[in-house]
Amino acid sequence: MLSRLLVTLGVIALALAAPARADDAQAPGQIPTGRWITASGDAVIQIAPCGANLCGQIVGIELAHPGDPMPTNWQGQPQCGETIIQTTEATDANGQPVWKGTVLDPRNGNIYQARIKLDQSRHLELHGYLGLPIFGQTQTWTPFAGRTMANCHLADNSTPPSNG
């Protein structure tokens, strides 16, 4: 079940048309806001403040073939724009900031415990688990510097962006 969660995280993504800047991801010890490509490279997640907390929304999905339909959630709604991460700030054993909360599997509605933080390389570590953190797995996401289209598709980097 946890492996399905991790696969889901690789398929998840929210439509933003503006390109991300390399400095959108914060340094270790700071808030991990910005756009992140998942470990599988199939999805982009936008992490941004939502009140005093951080939330992650699907912003881009890599489809296997052009023309494939956008994946839907367990309720039959498009995954594009769906909030899948909700966290509040905490500190780890070393006093470093981490954000603890939940991650949603949009395919089936299952909710898992989650912890996110930035590592020394400015990558986001997402640890998803059931019950105790020891029963989970960690994925490393990298800052996303590409483009996403308004329809949640990842832009083809081989063609220049249109001016329209």
CYANA upper distance limits for C-alpha pairs under 8 A (distance plus 0.5 A):
  1 MET  CA      5 LEU  CA      6.98
  2 LEU  CA      6 LEU  CA      6.85
  2 LEU  CA    128 GLY  CA      8.24
  2 LEU  CA    129 TYR  CA      7.57
  2 LEU  CA    130 LEU  CA      8.30
  2 LEU  CA    136 GLY  CA      7.56
  2 LEU  CA    137 GLN  CA      8.27
  3 SER  CA      7 VAL  CA      6.66
  4 ARG  CA      8 THR  CA      6.46
  5 LEU  CA      9 LEU  CA      6.71
  5 LEU  CA    105 ASP  CA      6.44
  5 LEU  CA    128 GLY  CA      8.43
  6 LEU  CA     10 GLY  CA      7.04
  6 LEU  CA    128 GLY  CA      8.37
  6 LEU  CA    139 GLN  CA      8.18
  7 VAL  CA     11 VAL  CA      7.08
  7 VAL  CA     40 SER  CA      8.31
  8 THR  CA     12 ILE  CA      6.65
  8 THR  CA    105 ASP  CA      6.68
  8 THR  CA    106 PRO  CA      7.99
  8 THR  CA    107 ARG  CA      7.91
  9 LEU  CA     38 THR  CA      7.21
  9 LEU  CA     43 ALA  CA      7.99
  9 LEU  CA    105 ASP  CA      7.97
 10 GLY  CA     38 THR  CA      5.85
 10 GLY  CA     39 ALA  CA      6.84
 10 GLY  CA     40 SER  CA      5.48
 10 GLY  CA     41 GLY  CA      6.99
 10 GLY  CA     42 ASP  CA      5.73
 10 GLY  CA     43 ALA  CA      6.06
 11 VAL  CA     40 SER  CA      8.45
 11 VAL  CA     42 ASP  CA      5.80
 11 VAL  CA     43 ALA  CA      5.76
 11 VAL  CA     61 ILE  CA      6.97
 11 VAL  CA     62 GLU  CA      8.10
 12 ILE  CA     42 ASP  CA      7.84
 12 ILE  CA     43 ALA  CA      5.48
 12 ILE  CA     44 VAL  CA      7.32
 12 ILE  CA     45 ILE  CA      7.64
 12 ILE  CA     58 ILE  CA      6.07
 12 ILE  CA     60 GLY  CA      7.89
 12 ILE  CA     61 ILE  CA      6.75
 12 ILE  CA     79 GLN  CA      7.62
 12 ILE  CA     80 CYS  CA      8.49
 12 ILE  CA    106 PRO  CA      8.41
 13 ALA  CA     43 ALA  CA      5.19
 13 ALA  CA     44 VAL  CA      5.06
 13 ALA  CA     45 ILE  CA      5.57
 13 ALA  CA     46 GLN  CA      8.35
 13 ALA  CA     57 GLN  CA      7.07
 13 ALA  CA     58 ILE  CA      3.48
 13 ALA  CA     59 VAL  CA      4.67
 13 ALA  CA     60 GLY  CA      4.64
 13 ALA  CA     61 ILE  CA      5.53
 13 ALA  CA     79 GLN  CA      7.72
 13 ALA  CA     80 CYS  CA      6.59
 13 ALA  CA     81 GLY  CA      7.80
 13 ALA  CA     82 GLU  CA      8.49
 13 ALA  CA    152 CYS  CA      7.69
 14 LEU  CA     44 VAL  CA      7.89
 14 LEU  CA     45 ILE  CA      7.17
 14 LEU  CA     46 GLN  CA      7.32
 14 LEU  CA     57 GLN  CA      5.86
 14 LEU  CA     58 ILE  CA      3.99
 14 LEU  CA     59 VAL  CA      2.70
 14 LEU  CA     60 GLY  CA      5.91
 14 LEU  CA     79 GLN  CA      8.38
 14 LEU  CA     80 CYS  CA      5.29
 14 LEU  CA     81 GLY  CA      4.46
 14 LEU  CA     82 GLU  CA      7.23
 14 LEU  CA    152 CYS  CA      6.51
 15 ALA  CA     58 ILE  CA      7.57
 15 ALA  CA     59 VAL  CA      4.49
 15 ALA  CA     60 GLY  CA      6.11
 15 ALA  CA     80 CYS  CA      6.90
 15 ALA  CA     81 GLY  CA      6.87
 15 ALA  CA    148 THR  CA      6.69
 15 ALA  CA    149 MET  CA      6.69
 15 ALA  CA    150 ALA  CA      5.67
 15 ALA  CA    151 ASN  CA      6.64
 15 ALA  CA    152 CYS  CA      4.74
 15 ALA  CA    153 HIS  CA      8.02
 16 LEU  CA     59 VAL  CA      6.42
 16 LEU  CA     60 GLY  CA      8.18
 16 LEU  CA    147 ARG  CA      8.33
 16 LEU  CA    148 THR  CA      6.16
 16 LEU  CA    149 MET  CA      6.86
 16 LEU  CA    150 ALA  CA      6.50
 16 LEU  CA    152 CYS  CA      7.77
 17 ALA  CA    147 ARG  CA      6.95
 17 ALA  CA    148 THR  CA      5.74
 17 ALA  CA    149 MET  CA      5.43
 17 ALA  CA    150 ALA  CA      5.97
 18 ALA  CA    147 ARG  CA      7.09
 18 ALA  CA    148 THR  CA      7.80
 19 PRO  CA    145 ALA  CA      7.08
 19 PRO  CA    146 GLY  CA      6.43
 19 PRO  CA    147 ARG  CA      5.29
 19 PRO  CA    148 THR  CA      7.75
 20 ALA  CA     24 ASP  CA      7.10
 20 ALA  CA     34 GLY  CA      8.19
 20 ALA  CA     35 ARG  CA      7.21
 20 ALA  CA    144 PHE  CA      6.92
 20 ALA  CA    145 ALA  CA      5.43
 20 ALA  CA    146 GLY  CA      6.95
 20 ALA  CA    147 ARG  CA      7.52
 21 ARG  CA    145 ALA  CA      6.39
 22 ALA  CA    143 PRO  CA      7.36
 22 ALA  CA    144 PHE  CA      8.03
 22 ALA  CA    145 ALA  CA      6.52
 24 ASP  CA     33 THR  CA      7.32
 24 ASP  CA     34 GLY  CA      5.33
 24 ASP  CA     35 ARG  CA      7.61
 24 ASP  CA    143 PRO  CA      8.11
 25 ALA  CA     32 PRO  CA      6.52
 25 ALA  CA     33 THR  CA      6.32
 25 ALA  CA     34 GLY  CA      5.58
 25 ALA  CA     35 ARG  CA      7.79
 25 ALA  CA    122 ARG  CA      7.47
 25 ALA  CA    123 HIS  CA      8.46
 25 ALA  CA    143 PRO  CA      6.56
 26 GLN  CA     30 GLN  CA      6.25
 26 GLN  CA     31 ILE  CA      6.61
 26 GLN  CA     32 PRO  CA      6.01
 26 GLN  CA     33 THR  CA      7.12
 26 GLN  CA     34 GLY  CA      8.29
 26 GLN  CA    118 LEU  CA      8.32
 26 GLN  CA    122 ARG  CA      7.28
 27 ALA  CA     31 ILE  CA      8.40
 27 ALA  CA     32 PRO  CA      8.34
 27 ALA  CA    118 LEU  CA      7.58
 27 ALA  CA    120 GLN  CA      8.24
 27 ALA  CA    122 ARG  CA      5.97
 28 PRO  CA    117 LYS  CA      8.36
 28 PRO  CA    118 LEU  CA      5.56
 28 PRO  CA    119 ASP  CA      6.28
 28 PRO  CA    120 GLN  CA      6.25
 28 PRO  CA    121 SER  CA      8.30
 28 PRO  CA    122 ARG  CA      6.55
 29 GLY  CA     96 GLN  CA      6.44
 29 GLY  CA     97 PRO  CA      6.28
 29 GLY  CA    118 LEU  CA      7.44
 30 GLN  CA     97 PRO  CA      7.70
 30 GLN  CA    118 LEU  CA      8.13
 31 ILE  CA     97 PRO  CA      8.47
 32 PRO  CA     47 ILE  CA      7.62
 32 PRO  CA    117 LYS  CA      7.13
 32 PRO  CA    118 LEU  CA      6.73
 32 PRO  CA    124 LEU  CA      7.42
 33 THR  CA     46 GLN  CA      7.95
 33 THR  CA     47 ILE  CA      5.39
 33 THR  CA     48 ALA  CA      5.66
 33 THR  CA     49 PRO  CA      8.04
 33 THR  CA     54 LEU  CA      8.42
 34 GLY  CA     46 GLN  CA      6.22
 34 GLY  CA     47 ILE  CA      5.87
 34 GLY  CA     48 ALA  CA      7.07
 34 GLY  CA    143 PRO  CA      7.83
 35 ARG  CA     44 VAL  CA      6.95
 35 ARG  CA     45 ILE  CA      6.07
 35 ARG  CA     46 GLN  CA      4.86
 35 ARG  CA     47 ILE  CA      6.74
 35 ARG  CA    143 PRO  CA      6.52
 35 ARG  CA    144 PHE  CA      5.90
 35 ARG  CA    145 ALA  CA      8.45
 36 TRP  CA     44 VAL  CA      5.89
 36 TRP  CA     45 ILE  CA      5.76
 36 TRP  CA     46 GLN  CA      6.93
 36 TRP  CA     47 ILE  CA      8.26
 36 TRP  CA    124 LEU  CA      8.18
 36 TRP  CA    141 TRP  CA      6.38
 36 TRP  CA    142 THR  CA      5.98
 36 TRP  CA    143 PRO  CA      5.06
 36 TRP  CA    144 PHE  CA      5.32
 37 ILE  CA     41 GLY  CA      6.20
 37 ILE  CA     42 ASP  CA      7.93
 37 ILE  CA     43 ALA  CA      6.30
 37 ILE  CA     44 VAL  CA      5.00
 37 ILE  CA     45 ILE  CA      7.03
 37 ILE  CA    141 TRP  CA      6.09
 37 ILE  CA    142 THR  CA      6.01
 37 ILE  CA    143 PRO  CA      6.68
 37 ILE  CA    144 PHE  CA      5.72
 38 THR  CA     42 ASP  CA      7.08
 38 THR  CA     43 ALA  CA      6.12
 38 THR  CA     44 VAL  CA      6.66
 38 THR  CA     45 ILE  CA      7.86
 38 THR  CA    139 GLN  CA      8.34
 38 THR  CA    140 THR  CA      7.76
 38 THR  CA    141 TRP  CA      5.31
 38 THR  CA    142 THR  CA      7.48
 39 ALA  CA    139 GLN  CA      6.57
 39 ALA  CA    140 THR  CA      6.21
 39 ALA  CA    141 TRP  CA      5.70
 39 ALA  CA    142 THR  CA      8.09
 41 GLY  CA     62 GLU  CA      8.41
 42 ASP  CA     61 ILE  CA      6.41
 42 ASP  CA     62 GLU  CA      5.42
 42 ASP  CA     63 LEU  CA      8.26
 43 ALA  CA     58 ILE  CA      7.96
 43 ALA  CA     59 VAL  CA      8.09
 43 ALA  CA     60 GLY  CA      5.96
 43 ALA  CA     61 ILE  CA      5.04
 43 ALA  CA     62 GLU  CA      6.57
 44 VAL  CA     58 ILE  CA      6.76
 44 VAL  CA     59 VAL  CA      5.95
 44 VAL  CA     60 GLY  CA      5.33
 44 VAL  CA     61 ILE  CA      7.03
 44 VAL  CA    144 PHE  CA      7.65
 45 ILE  CA     56 GLY  CA      6.47
 45 ILE  CA     57 GLN  CA      5.94
 45 ILE  CA     58 ILE  CA      5.32
 45 ILE  CA     59 VAL  CA      5.97
 45 ILE  CA     60 GLY  CA      7.62
 46 GLN  CA     56 GLY  CA      5.83
 46 GLN  CA     57 GLN  CA      5.76
 46 GLN  CA     58 ILE  CA      6.97
 46 GLN  CA     59 VAL  CA      6.59
 47 ILE  CA     54 LEU  CA      7.01
 47 ILE  CA     55 CYS  CA      6.02
 47 ILE  CA     56 GLY  CA      4.75
 47 ILE  CA     57 GLN  CA      7.10
 48 ALA  CA     54 LEU  CA      6.01
 48 ALA  CA     55 CYS  CA      6.16
 48 ALA  CA     56 GLY  CA      7.05
 49 PRO  CA     53 ASN  CA      6.15
 49 PRO  CA     54 LEU  CA      4.93
 49 PRO  CA     55 CYS  CA      6.68
 50 CYS  CA     54 LEU  CA      5.92
 50 CYS  CA     55 CYS  CA      6.38
 52 ALA  CA     88 THR  CA      7.93
 53 ASN  CA     86 GLN  CA      7.76
 53 ASN  CA     87 THR  CA      6.29
 53 ASN  CA     88 THR  CA      5.29
 53 ASN  CA     89 GLU  CA      7.32
 54 LEU  CA     85 ILE  CA      8.30
 54 LEU  CA     86 GLN  CA      6.48
 54 LEU  CA     87 THR  CA      5.79
 54 LEU  CA     88 THR  CA      6.88
 54 LEU  CA     99 TRP  CA      8.19
 55 CYS  CA     83 THR  CA      7.21
 55 CYS  CA     84 ILE  CA      7.97
 55 CYS  CA     85 ILE  CA      5.65
 55 CYS  CA     86 GLN  CA      5.04
 55 CYS  CA     87 THR  CA      6.83
 56 GLY  CA     83 THR  CA      6.11
 56 GLY  CA     84 ILE  CA      6.22
 56 GLY  CA     85 ILE  CA      5.02
 56 GLY  CA     86 GLN  CA      7.08
 57 GLN  CA     80 CYS  CA      8.48
 57 GLN  CA     81 GLY  CA      6.14
 57 GLN  CA     82 GLU  CA      5.87
 57 GLN  CA     83 THR  CA      4.71
 57 GLN  CA     84 ILE  CA      6.24
 57 GLN  CA     85 ILE  CA      7.42
 58 ILE  CA     79 GLN  CA      7.34
 58 ILE  CA     80 CYS  CA      5.94
 58 ILE  CA     81 GLY  CA      5.56
 58 ILE  CA     82 GLU  CA      6.12
 58 ILE  CA     83 THR  CA      7.14
 58 ILE  CA     84 ILE  CA      7.76
 59 VAL  CA     80 CYS  CA      6.72
 59 VAL  CA     81 GLY  CA      6.61
 59 VAL  CA    148 THR  CA      7.55
 59 VAL  CA    152 CYS  CA      6.26
 60 GLY  CA     80 CYS  CA      7.62
 60 GLY  CA    148 THR  CA      6.13
 60 GLY  CA    149 MET  CA      8.01
 60 GLY  CA    152 CYS  CA      4.91
 60 GLY  CA    153 HIS  CA      5.77
 60 GLY  CA    154 LEU  CA      5.94
 61 ILE  CA     70 MET  CA      8.43
 61 ILE  CA     80 CYS  CA      8.41
 61 ILE  CA    152 CYS  CA      6.48
 61 ILE  CA    153 HIS  CA      5.78
 61 ILE  CA    154 LEU  CA      6.45
 62 GLU  CA    153 HIS  CA      6.64
 62 GLU  CA    154 LEU  CA      6.17
 63 LEU  CA     68 ASP  CA      6.88
 63 LEU  CA     70 MET  CA      8.07
 63 LEU  CA    153 HIS  CA      7.81
 64 ALA  CA     68 ASP  CA      7.63
 70 MET  CA     78 PRO  CA      7.02
 70 MET  CA     79 GLN  CA      7.95
 70 MET  CA     80 CYS  CA      8.33
 71 PRO  CA     78 PRO  CA      6.56
 71 PRO  CA     79 GLN  CA      6.48
 72 THR  CA     76 GLY  CA      5.69
 72 THR  CA     77 GLN  CA      5.57
 72 THR  CA     78 PRO  CA      4.72
 72 THR  CA     79 GLN  CA      5.57
 72 THR  CA    106 PRO  CA      8.21
 72 THR  CA    107 ARG  CA      7.54
 73 ASN  CA     77 GLN  CA      5.88
 73 ASN  CA     78 PRO  CA      6.60
 73 ASN  CA     79 GLN  CA      6.02
 73 ASN  CA    106 PRO  CA      5.20
 73 ASN  CA    107 ARG  CA      5.15
 73 ASN  CA    108 ASN  CA      7.38
 73 ASN  CA    109 GLY  CA      8.12
 74 TRP  CA    106 PRO  CA      6.57
 74 TRP  CA    107 ARG  CA      5.26
 74 TRP  CA    108 ASN  CA      5.18
 74 TRP  CA    109 GLY  CA      6.45
 78 PRO  CA     82 GLU  CA      8.35
 79 GLN  CA    106 PRO  CA      7.36
 80 CYS  CA    151 ASN  CA      8.35
 80 CYS  CA    152 CYS  CA      6.44
 83 THR  CA    104 LEU  CA      8.47
 84 ILE  CA    102 THR  CA      8.41
 84 ILE  CA    103 VAL  CA      5.85
 84 ILE  CA    104 LEU  CA      5.20
 84 ILE  CA    105 ASP  CA      7.64
 84 ILE  CA    106 PRO  CA      7.71
 85 ILE  CA    101 GLY  CA      7.94
 85 ILE  CA    102 THR  CA      6.25
 85 ILE  CA    103 VAL  CA      5.01
 85 ILE  CA    104 LEU  CA      6.97
 86 GLN  CA    101 GLY  CA      6.06
 86 GLN  CA    102 THR  CA      5.95
 86 GLN  CA    103 VAL  CA      7.16
 87 THR  CA     99 TRP  CA      5.87
 87 THR  CA    100 LYS  CA      5.42
 87 THR  CA    101 GLY  CA      4.53
 87 THR  CA    102 THR  CA      6.87
 87 THR  CA    114 ALA  CA      8.37
 87 THR  CA    115 ARG  CA      8.23
 88 THR  CA     99 TRP  CA      5.70
 88 THR  CA    100 LYS  CA      6.01
 88 THR  CA    101 GLY  CA      6.71
 89 GLU  CA     97 PRO  CA      7.26
 89 GLU  CA     98 VAL  CA      6.44
 89 GLU  CA     99 TRP  CA      4.93
 89 GLU  CA    100 LYS  CA      6.95
 90 ALA  CA     97 PRO  CA      6.32
 90 ALA  CA     98 VAL  CA      5.80
 90 ALA  CA     99 TRP  CA      6.12
 90 ALA  CA    100 LYS  CA      7.12
 91 THR  CA     95 GLY  CA      5.71
 91 THR  CA     96 GLN  CA      5.73
 91 THR  CA     97 PRO  CA      4.93
 91 THR  CA     98 VAL  CA      5.80
 91 THR  CA     99 TRP  CA      8.24
 92 ASP  CA     96 GLN  CA      5.93
 92 ASP  CA     97 PRO  CA      6.88
 92 ASP  CA     98 VAL  CA      6.77
 97 PRO  CA    117 LYS  CA      7.60
 98 VAL  CA    115 ARG  CA      7.24
 98 VAL  CA    116 ILE  CA      6.37
 98 VAL  CA    117 LYS  CA      5.39
 98 VAL  CA    118 LEU  CA      8.47
 99 TRP  CA    115 ARG  CA      6.05
 99 TRP  CA    116 ILE  CA      5.72
 99 TRP  CA    117 LYS  CA      6.91
100 LYS  CA    113 GLN  CA      8.17
100 LYS  CA    114 ALA  CA      6.26
100 LYS  CA    115 ARG  CA      4.92
100 LYS  CA    116 ILE  CA      7.06
101 GLY  CA    113 GLN  CA      6.35
101 GLY  CA    114 ALA  CA      5.73
101 GLY  CA    115 ARG  CA      6.86
102 THR  CA    111 ILE  CA      6.92
102 THR  CA    112 TYR  CA      5.97
102 THR  CA    113 GLN  CA      5.00
102 THR  CA    114 ALA  CA      5.33
102 THR  CA    115 ARG  CA      8.24
103 VAL  CA    111 ILE  CA      6.24
103 VAL  CA    112 TYR  CA      5.83
103 VAL  CA    113 GLN  CA      6.80
103 VAL  CA    114 ALA  CA      6.35
103 VAL  CA    128 GLY  CA      7.75
104 LEU  CA    109 GLY  CA      6.80
104 LEU  CA    110 ASN  CA      6.39
104 LEU  CA    111 ILE  CA      5.04
104 LEU  CA    112 TYR  CA      6.92
105 ASP  CA    109 GLY  CA      5.90
105 ASP  CA    110 ASN  CA      5.78
105 ASP  CA    111 ILE  CA      6.77
105 ASP  CA    112 TYR  CA      8.47
106 PRO  CA    110 ASN  CA      7.99
112 TYR  CA    128 GLY  CA      6.84
112 TYR  CA    129 TYR  CA      6.40
112 TYR  CA    130 LEU  CA      6.38
113 GLN  CA    128 GLY  CA      6.26
113 GLN  CA    129 TYR  CA      5.83
113 GLN  CA    130 LEU  CA      6.66
113 GLN  CA    131 GLY  CA      7.89
114 ALA  CA    126 LEU  CA      7.31
114 ALA  CA    127 HIS  CA      5.97
114 ALA  CA    128 GLY  CA      4.99
114 ALA  CA    129 TYR  CA      6.83
115 ARG  CA    125 GLU  CA      8.42
115 ARG  CA    126 LEU  CA      6.28
115 ARG  CA    127 HIS  CA      5.65
115 ARG  CA    128 GLY  CA      7.20
116 ILE  CA    124 LEU  CA      7.23
116 ILE  CA    125 GLU  CA      5.96
116 ILE  CA    126 LEU  CA      5.06
116 ILE  CA    127 HIS  CA      6.88
117 LYS  CA    124 LEU  CA      6.21
117 LYS  CA    125 GLU  CA      5.92
117 LYS  CA    126 LEU  CA      7.45
118 LEU  CA    122 ARG  CA      6.18
118 LEU  CA    123 HIS  CA      5.99
118 LEU  CA    124 LEU  CA      5.08
118 LEU  CA    125 GLU  CA      6.51
119 ASP  CA    123 HIS  CA      6.00
119 ASP  CA    124 LEU  CA      6.84
119 ASP  CA    125 GLU  CA      7.23
122 ARG  CA    142 THR  CA      8.27
123 HIS  CA    140 THR  CA      6.95
123 HIS  CA    141 TRP  CA      6.31
123 HIS  CA    142 THR  CA      5.50
123 HIS  CA    143 PRO  CA      7.22
124 LEU  CA    140 THR  CA      6.14
124 LEU  CA    141 TRP  CA      5.52
124 LEU  CA    142 THR  CA      6.83
124 LEU  CA    143 PRO  CA      8.41
125 GLU  CA    138 THR  CA      6.93
125 GLU  CA    139 GLN  CA      6.23
125 GLU  CA    140 THR  CA      5.12
125 GLU  CA    141 TRP  CA      6.81
126 LEU  CA    138 THR  CA      5.97
126 LEU  CA    139 GLN  CA      5.77
126 LEU  CA    140 THR  CA      6.90
126 LEU  CA    141 TRP  CA      8.07
127 HIS  CA    133 PRO  CA      8.24
127 HIS  CA    136 GLY  CA      7.11
127 HIS  CA    137 GLN  CA      6.06
127 HIS  CA    138 THR  CA      4.62
127 HIS  CA    139 GLN  CA      6.87
128 GLY  CA    133 PRO  CA      8.02
128 GLY  CA    136 GLY  CA      5.90
128 GLY  CA    137 GLN  CA      6.29
128 GLY  CA    138 THR  CA      6.96
129 TYR  CA    133 PRO  CA      5.95
129 TYR  CA    134 ILE  CA      8.04
129 TYR  CA    135 PHE  CA      6.19
129 TYR  CA    136 GLY  CA      4.38
129 TYR  CA    137 GLN  CA      7.12
130 LEU  CA    135 PHE  CA      6.68
130 LEU  CA    136 GLY  CA      7.01
131 GLY  CA    135 PHE  CA      7.67
132 LEU  CA    136 GLY  CA      8.05
146 GLY  CA    154 LEU  CA      8.33
146 GLY  CA    155 ALA  CA      7.78
146 GLY  CA    157 ASN  CA      7.89
147 ARG  CA    154 LEU  CA      6.70
147 ARG  CA    155 ALA  CA      5.78
147 ARG  CA    157 ASN  CA      8.43
148 THR  CA    152 CYS  CA      6.56
148 THR  CA    153 HIS  CA      6.27
148 THR  CA    154 LEU  CA      4.96
148 THR  CA    155 ALA  CA      5.76
149 MET  CA    153 HIS  CA      5.80
149 MET  CA    154 LEU  CA      6.58
149 MET  CA    155 ALA  CA      6.54
